[in-house]
Amino acid sequence: MGCKPIGVSLRWFDSNPAQSNMSETVLLLRAYYEGLYELLLAKKGLLAARMGELLREEIAGRGFGNFDEEKYAAYLEACAAFVEERLETYNPIGIQYTFDHVRAKDAIELELQLNWYDGRAEFKALMELVRQKAEAEMTEQRLKGLADELIREAGAFPDKSIISAYEAEPGLGKLPDYIVARAIEEIIGL
């Protein structure tokens, strides 16, 4: 199954002409995040349904104690909140674009260090892939196509890190992140 084309509109680029001098790598990375944002927003209902299924499967499969409907609902609500957080992270006009480059880079590094999973290797691999694919003077259509390729090849950062860390050491505190990551990877693969 391949990833369906993503409608990257580049709203953040169109609304800020000062951004037109950014490097091709940064432009492609932002198109990747915008593509993820558009895709997840469009498939939010499907994502919610799949999270509910995955949560039930994981609770039963791992034998996570006594999960009544109230506890299940609370975990599912946490998953929904994590999806909203992820959407804000990918949002092309979100807060991550309001910081200058140095402060944004420091903030990203701090976030990578504070998470219960280590996403640095995955981010490094994503950036390498972005650098390999970036081209000089990409048209909007070409940029959209390359962003789609990145999503198909790399998935949604930081899902691989979350999934591998959880599978190495499962725990209830990690469960919402894991469910969201699994559901997103399934959804973007449709």
N, C-alpha and C positions, 0 to 999 in steps of 0.2 A: 504494500500500500504506500502510495506517495502522498506527500503533502500537497494539498490543493493550493492554487495560486492565492496569494495574499494581496489585498488591496492596500498597498502602502501609499498613502496620500502625501506624505512628507509635509504635513501641516506645520511642524516646527520649523522647517526650512523655509517654506513659503511665507511664514509670518515674521521671519527675522532675516532680512537681507544681509545683515552684518555677518551671518554665518556662512555666506557664500565663499569665503576664503579658507574654510577649514580643509584639512587634508582629506584625501579620498578614503583613507582608512577610517577616520572619525565619521565621515559621511555614511559609509557603508555600515559601520557599527550602529549608528543611530537608526538607519533604515531597518536593520535587523531587529532592534528593540521595538520600533514602530510596527513592524510586521507581526511580531509576537503580540503586541498590544491589540492590534486590529483583529487578529485571529482569535485570541482569547475572549475579547469582548463579543465577537460574533457568535462564539460557541459557548457562552457562559452557562446557558441552560443545560446543554449536553455535559459540560464540565461538572456542574452541580450534581446531576444524576449519576455520573460515573464515580464521583467522589463518595456518594452514599453507598454504592455497590462495593467499591474497594475498601471502604472503612469496615463494612460488615464482614467482608472476606478476611481482612487482616486481623480483626478482633477474634474471629473464630479460629483462624489458622494459627495464631500465636498463643491462643489460650489466655488472653489478657483478662483474667478474672471475671468478676460479675459485672457485666455491662447491661444495665437496664436501659429502657428507652430514654430516660432523662439524661443519663450519662452519654449515651450514643448521640443524642441531640446536641449536647454541649460540645462534643468533639467535632461533630459535623458543622456546628456554628463556628468553631475555631478554624476549620478548614475554609469555610466561606470567607472569613476575615483575612486569612492568608492569601486567598485569591485576590481580594481587593487590594491588599498590600502589594502583591505581585503586579497587578494592573497599574498601580501608581508608579511602581518602579519602571515599568516599560512605557509609561505614558509619554508620548513625544513632546508634550508641552508641560510635563511635570516638573517638579522642583529640581530634579537632578541636572537640568539644563540651565538653572539660574546661577549656579556656582561657577567661579572661574576655574580654569583647568587644574591649577595646583591644589586648590582646596577640594575639588571634586575627587582628584586622584587620592588625596589623603583620606577622604571620607570612605572611598571604596576600599582602600587597604584596611582601614579600621574595621569596616563591616565584615570583610573577609576573615579577619582575625577573631572577631567576636562570635561568629556563628558556631553552632555545635558541630558543624561539618566544615571541612576545609575545602573551599572552592577555588583556591589559588591556582592549582594545576589545571583545572577545567577552564578558568578564565584565561590563563596563558595559552592553552590550546585554541580557545575561541579566537583570541587576538591573532594568533599565528594564521589561522584559517582566514580571518578577515584580511590580514595583510596579503596573503596569497591571492585572494580573489579581487581585491581592490584594483581598479583600473583608473587611468587618467581620463578625465573628462567623461564620466559616465552619464549617459542620458537617464532621465527619470525611469524610463522603461527598463533599461539595463540594470539600474540600481535595484528596482523591484525584483527583477529576476535573480540577481545575486543575493539579495536578502532572503528570498525564498530558498535558494540553495543552502545558505548558511543555516537556516532553520531546519531543513531536512537533514543536513549533515551533522550539525552540532547539537540539535535539540534546543531546549530553552534553558539558558544558564540561570540558575545553578543546579538544575534537576539531577544531572548525573552524580554530582557530589553528594547531594542529599540522599539519593537512592542508595548509593554504595555505602555511605556512612551508616545509614539506618540498617541496611541488610547485614553489615558487619557487627552491629551492636543495637538490636531493636530495643525500643523503650516507649512507654506511653507519652513521655514528654516530647518525643520526636515524631510521634504518629501523625499529627496534623500536617507538618511539613512534608512528610513522606507521602501521604495520601494525595496532597496537592501536586507534588512532583510527578507521581505516577500517573495521575489523571491528565495532567498537562501533556506529558509525553505521549500518552495514548491519543489525546485529542489532536495534537499537531501531526500525528502520523496518519490521520484519516484522510 
